[in-house]
Amino acid sequence: MSQGKTEKAWEILFERYKILENVQRHGFFEIKAKEIKEEREPRLMAKFDHFSNLPKIFKDNGLSILPLSRSNYIIGEFDAYEKVDYNEKVKPIQIDFPSNLTTIDPTNLYSESSALHCAHVTGMIDMVMGQQSFQTISGRMSSKEFDFTIRTRKGTDRLINIKNSQIEIDGGYESQNQFMLVEAKNETVDDFLVRQLYYPYRLWQNKTSKQVRPVFFTYSNDIFSFFIYEFTDPKRYNSLKLIEQKDFILTHERLELEDIVKVLQTVEMVPEPEIPFPQADSFTRVVDLLGLLVETDMSKDHITRNYDFDVRQTNYYTSAGMYLGLIEKYKGENGQVMFALTRTGRDIMRRGTKDKFLGLTKSILAHEPFKQVLVEYLQNDIPPEKERVVEIMKRCNLYNVNSESTYFRRASTVIGWTNWILDLPETY
């Protein structure tokens, strides 16, 4: 199920229906599901949860696509995504996991639904709402009818009419005078599609007299993050305003700097593998990818299409996991490349918070360049300069890193991962 197939299919449709010309002339283009289906399944062709998932032809021309009904879509220069900025200053609140629960495993919350169930039973959602709540809805339903305006790239507003579009709600929670709608993702994201909150918001605003609160939720690196929004003007898609971010973490044994030093002193070194040296600056995203693979093996295209990774990032991050010995690849049934956790990867991801992050630290520090950089960092109390990191890397016999510019690019990863390790005692 290739990302390439979606790209190609859209190129054909843009040509066939002169979509660009129509958008330029009229400001939008409506396309029927059956017209999309001439090339490919509409559900694969029109679901882009993040800006990074959009086909190139959309990105290049500043376009996005929204459903109008079950059988119609609209393409235009719409401002459809909302950026997500994680506030580093927000300290996660520690929450105890109820010891009498046996059907939720707190070390295995890698699906969106299990993370949400855990957030509810531990009282996180009640804390976000400030009241006791009950989960009352989830799943697919019809949007009914409403209209709204959406901002275009030119800064003008366009009126759009929705009629029985299909919507999906990850969780709906009702309290005494509020109804909270949650869109959930099991990874750190750069942005999300506002429609996933806005369409359900409009539906339920007409169905309940209680205050409807749209919330975007991510579970990533053991942290539960709630972004609590409001639509300041219910009829305007782009009136989304962030009220606050609340983070939680399940109570666990603290991870101290001494723990990291101990790993550093006892880790057994591994020879540099014959795998490209990592170019994946955010280790948080490496951990997200490992978490996604706990649930199921995935193809490269599945990762790119369903998560906030573009094609290049998917290559970099799967390759980083393989370099660490935590991910392996194999040929699937129809010849496509599949990624799976190795036994070590699975073992680490099944541990409690402290042991998991120390296990990941160990898998990084087993590689000479990372170990050497961290040693210097701790000795001098300041991060080594990039030039110095490159010097260290050059002594480590890295696989297939030849040019000076490649060394400097890869040095960003060494610095990024070293900072990630040193940030652990702050966060966990």
C-alpha positions in Angstrom: 0.0 0.0 0.0 2.5 2.5 -1.2 2.7 6.2 -0.5 3.9 6.3 -4.1 0.6 4.9 -5.3 -1.3 7.7 -3.6 1.0 10.3 -5.1 0.7 8.9 -8.6 -3.1 8.5 -8.3 -3.5 12.2 -7.3 -1.2 13.3 -10.1 -3.5 11.5 -12.6 -6.6 13.0 -11.0 -5.2 16.5 -11.0 -4.4 16.1 -14.7 -7.8 14.5 -15.6 -10.0 17.0 -13.8 -7.7 20.1 -14.2 -7.8 20.5 -10.4 -5.2 23.2 -10.2 -6.7 25.3 -12.9 -10.1 25.0 -11.2 -8.8 25.9 -7.8 -7.0 29.0 -9.3 -10.2 30.0 -11.1 -12.9 29.3 -8.5 -10.8 29.0 -5.3 -11.8 25.3 -4.8 -12.6 22.1 -6.6 -15.2 19.5 -5.5 -14.4 15.9 -6.3 -16.7 12.9 -5.9 -15.6 9.8 -4.0 -16.4 7.7 -7.1 -14.1 9.9 -9.2 -11.2 9.3 -6.7 -12.1 5.6 -6.7 -11.3 5.4 -10.4 -7.7 5.5 -9.3 -7.6 4.3 -5.7 -9.7 3.8 -2.5 -10.9 7.2 -1.2 -10.1 6.3 2.4 -6.4 5.9 1.4 -6.5 8.9 -0.9 -8.1 11.5 1.4 -6.9 10.8 4.9 -4.0 13.0 5.8 -3.9 13.5 9.6 -0.7 15.6 9.4 0.7 18.1 6.9 3.7 15.7 6.4 1.2 13.1 5.0 -0.1 15.2 2.2 0.9 14.2 -1.4 3.6 16.3 -2.9 1.2 17.9 -5.4 -0.9 19.2 -2.5 2.1 20.5 -0.6 3.7 22.2 -3.6 0.5 24.1 -4.3 -0.6 24.8 -0.7 -3.7 22.6 -1.0 -5.6 20.5 1.5 -8.7 18.3 1.2 -11.8 18.1 3.4 -14.8 15.7 3.3 -18.1 17.4 2.5 -20.2 14.3 2.8 -19.7 10.5 2.4 -19.5 10.9 -1.3 -17.9 14.4 -1.8 -14.6 16.1 -1.0 -13.4 19.7 -1.5 -9.8 20.7 -2.4 -8.6 24.2 -1.9 -5.9 26.4 -0.4 -7.3 25.8 3.0 -5.5 26.4 6.3 -6.5 23.0 7.6 -3.8 22.1 10.1 -2.9 23.4 13.6 0.7 23.4 14.8 1.4 21.6 18.1 4.1 23.1 20.3 5.0 21.0 23.3 5.7 23.4 26.2 8.9 22.0 27.8 8.2 24.0 31.0 5.1 21.9 31.7 6.2 19.3 34.3 4.3 16.0 34.1 2.0 15.4 37.1 2.7 12.0 38.6 -0.3 9.8 38.9 -0.6 6.4 40.6 -1.8 3.5 38.7 -4.6 1.6 40.5 -3.0 -1.6 41.8 -6.3 -3.6 41.6 -6.6 -3.3 37.8 -5.4 -6.4 35.9 -6.8 -5.7 32.4 -4.7 -2.6 31.7 -0.9 -3.2 31.5 0.7 0.2 32.4 4.0 -1.0 30.6 2.0 -1.6 27.3 0.0 1.5 26.5 1.2 1.7 22.9 -2.3 1.9 21.2 -4.3 5.1 21.3 -7.2 3.4 22.9 -5.2 1.7 25.7 -3.5 5.1 26.5 -6.9 6.8 26.7 -8.4 4.1 28.8 -5.5 4.4 31.2 -5.8 8.2 31.3 -9.4 7.8 32.3 -9.2 5.1 34.9 -6.2 6.9 36.6 -8.2 10.1 36.9 -6.2 12.2 34.5 -9.2 13.1 32.4 -11.1 14.1 35.5 -8.2 16.4 36.4 -8.3 18.0 33.0 -12.0 18.6 33.2 -11.9 19.5 36.9 -14.9 17.2 37.5 -15.7 13.5 37.7 -16.4 12.2 34.2 -17.8 9.2 32.4 -16.8 7.9 29.0 -20.0 8.0 26.9 -19.0 7.8 23.3 -16.3 6.7 20.9 -16.1 5.4 17.3 -17.7 6.4 14.0 -20.8 8.5 13.4 -22.3 11.0 11.0 -21.6 14.7 11.3 -25.2 15.7 10.4 -25.5 19.1 8.6 -23.7 22.4 9.4 -21.7 25.1 7.6 -18.6 27.0 8.5 -15.9 29.3 7.2 -12.3 28.3 6.7 -9.3 30.5 6.2 -7.5 30.2 2.8 -3.8 30.9 2.2 -4.8 34.2 0.6 -6.2 35.2 4.0 -9.9 35.2 2.8 -12.6 33.0 4.3 -14.5 30.4 2.3 -17.9 29.1 3.3 -18.2 25.3 3.3 -21.4 23.2 3.8 -21.1 19.7 5.4 -23.8 17.1 5.0 -23.5 13.7 6.8 -19.8 13.4 6.6 -18.3 10.4 8.5 -16.5 11.4 11.7 -14.5 9.3 14.1 -14.2 10.2 17.8 -11.4 8.6 19.9 -13.1 9.4 23.2 -16.0 11.5 24.5 -16.3 12.2 28.3 -19.2 13.7 30.0 -19.2 15.4 33.4 -21.7 17.5 35.3 -21.6 20.5 32.9 -19.0 19.6 30.2 -18.5 17.2 27.4 -14.9 16.6 26.3 -14.1 15.4 22.8 -10.6 13.8 22.4 -8.6 13.2 19.3 -5.7 10.9 20.3 -2.3 10.1 18.7 0.3 7.7 20.1 3.3 9.8 19.1 4.8 13.3 19.4 3.4 15.3 16.5 4.2 18.6 14.7 0.6 19.4 13.9 -2.8 17.8 13.5 -5.8 18.2 11.2 -8.3 20.5 12.9 -11.2 18.8 11.2 -10.7 15.8 13.5 -11.8 18.0 16.4 -14.0 20.5 14.6 -16.5 18.2 12.9 -17.3 16.3 16.1 -17.4 19.6 18.0 -20.1 21.0 15.7 -22.1 17.7 15.8 -22.1 17.5 19.6 -22.5 21.2 20.2 -26.0 20.9 18.7 -26.8 17.7 20.6 -25.9 18.7 24.2 -26.5 21.8 26.3 -23.2 21.2 28.1 -20.0 23.0 27.3 -18.2 21.0 24.5 -14.4 21.0 25.0 -12.1 19.9 22.1 -8.9 18.2 23.3 -6.0 16.9 21.4 -4.1 14.2 23.2 -0.8 12.5 22.6 0.8 9.6 24.5 4.5 9.6 23.7 7.6 8.5 25.6 5.4 7.5 28.6 4.0 11.1 28.8 0.3 11.8 28.5 -0.2 15.3 27.0 -3.5 17.0 26.8 -3.9 20.2 24.7 -7.1 21.8 25.8 -8.7 24.1 23.1 -11.7 26.2 22.5 -13.3 27.4 19.3 -13.7 31.1 20.0 -16.2 31.3 17.1 -18.0 28.0 16.6 -18.8 28.8 13.0 -15.1 29.4 12.1 -12.8 26.4 11.6 -9.7 28.4 12.3 -10.9 29.9 15.6 -9.1 27.2 17.6 -7.4 28.6 20.6 -5.1 26.7 23.0 -6.3 27.2 26.6 -3.7 25.1 28.3 -1.4 22.0 28.1 -1.5 19.5 30.9 1.0 16.6 31.1 0.9 13.5 33.2 3.1 10.4 33.8 2.4 7.2 35.8 4.3 7.2 39.1 7.6 5.3 38.7 11.0 5.0 40.3 13.0 8.2 39.6 15.7 8.0 37.0 18.9 9.8 38.4 22.1 11.0 36.7 23.9 8.3 38.7 21.8 5.6 36.9 23.1 7.0 33.5 26.7 7.1 34.8 26.4 3.5 35.9 25.2 2.5 32.4 28.1 4.5 31.0 30.7 2.6 33.2 29.3 -0.9 32.7 28.0 -0.9 29.0 29.6 -3.5 26.7 30.7 -1.9 23.5 29.4 -3.3 20.1 31.4 -3.0 16.8 30.0 -0.4 14.4 27.3 -2.1 12.3 27.3 -2.1 8.5 24.3 0.2 8.6 24.2 3.9 7.7 25.2 6.0 10.8 22.0 7.5 12.1 20.6 10.8 10.8 17.6 11.1 13.1 18.1 14.1 15.4 15.0 13.5 17.7 15.4 10.4 19.8 11.9 11.0 21.1 10.7 10.1 17.7 12.8 7.0 17.6 11.1 5.9 20.8 7.7 6.7 19.3 8.5 4.5 16.3 9.6 1.6 18.6 6.3 2.1 20.4 4.3 1.9 17.2 6.1 -1.4 16.3 5.1 -3.0 19.7 1.6 -3.3 18.4 2.3 -4.6 14.9 5.0 -5.0 12.2 4.7 -2.2 9.7 5.7 -1.4 6.1 7.6 1.8 5.3 4.6 3.1 3.5 2.2 2.4 6.4 4.5 4.4 8.8 4.7 7.3 6.3 1.0 7.3 5.6 -0.4 7.0 9.1 2.1 8.8 11.3 3.7 12.2 11.4 6.7 11.1 9.4 7.5 12.1 5.8 9.2 9.5 3.4 12.7 10.7 4.2 12.1 10.7 8.0 10.6 7.1 7.8 13.9 6.0 6.2 16.1 7.8 8.7 14.2 6.7 11.8 13.7 3.0 10.8 17.5 3.0 9.9 18.3 4.5 13.3 16.4 1.7 15.0 18.3 -0.9 13.0 21.6 0.7 13.9 20.8 0.3 17.6 19.8 -3.3 17.1 16.2 -2.6 18.1 14.5 -2.8 14.7 14.9 -5.4 11.9 13.5 -5.6 8.4 12.2 -8.5 6.4 10.3 -9.1 3.1 6.5 -9.2 3.6 4.1 -11.4 1.7 3.8 -9.2 -1.4 7.5 -8.4 -1.4 7.2 -5.1 0.5 9.8 -4.3 3.1 8.4 -4.7 6.6 9.8 -3.5 9.9 9.6 -5.3 13.3 11.1 -5.0 16.7 14.1 -7.3 17.4 13.9 -9.4 20.6 16.0 -6.8 22.4 13.7 -4.0 21.1 10.6 -5.8 22.3 12.2 -6.6 25.7 13.2 -3.0 26.3 9.8 -1.5 25.3 7.9 -3.9 27.6 9.7 -2.5 30.7 8.5 0.0 33.2 9.5 3.7 32.6 12.9 3.8 34.4 14.2 0.5 33.1 12.9 1.2 29.6 14.8 4.5 29.3 17.9 3.1 30.8 17.7 0.2 28.4 17.4 2.6 25.5 20.4 4.6 26.9 22.4 1.5 27.0 21.7 0.6 23.4 22.9 4.1 22.4 26.0 4.1 24.6 27.1 0.7 23.4 28.3 2.7 20.3 31.7 4.3 20.7 31.0 7.8 19.3 28.0 8.4 21.6 29.8 7.0 24.6 32.9 9.2 24.0 30.8 12.4 23.5 28.9 11.8 26.7 32.1 11.1 28.7 33.5 14.5 27.5 30.2 16.2 28.2 30.2 14.9 31.8 33.9 15.6 32.4 33.8 19.2 31.1 30.2 20.0 32.2 29.5 21.5 28.8 28.6 19.9 25.5 31.5 19.4 23.2 31.6 21.6 20.1 30.3 20.1 16.8 33.9 20.1 15.4 35.0 18.1 18.5 32.1 15.6 18.0 33.3 15.2 14.4 36.8 14.5 15.6 35.6 11.8 17.9 33.4 10.3 15.2 36.4 10.1 12.8 38.3 7.9 15.3 35.4 5.4 15.5 35.6 3.7 12.2 32.0 4.6 11.1 30.4 2.6 8.3 30.3 4.5 5.0 30.7 8.0 6.4 33.2 9.7 4.1 32.7 13.3 3.3 33.2 16.2 5.8 29.7 17.4 5.3 28.2 14.0 6.1 30.2 13.9 9.4 28.8 17.3 10.3 25.2 16.3 9.5 25.6 13.1 11.5 27.2 15.0 14.4 23.7 16.6 15.0 22.3 13.2 15.7 25.1 12.4 18.2 24.5 15.7 20.0 20.7 15.3 19.9 20.8 11.8 21.4 23.4 12.8 24.0 21.1 15.7 25.1 18.2 13.2 25.2 20.1 11.0 27.6 21.1 13.9 29.8 17.5 15.3 29.9 16.1 11.9 31.2 16.7 12.8 34.9 14.9 16.1 34.4 11.8 14.4 32.9 11.7 11.0 34.6 
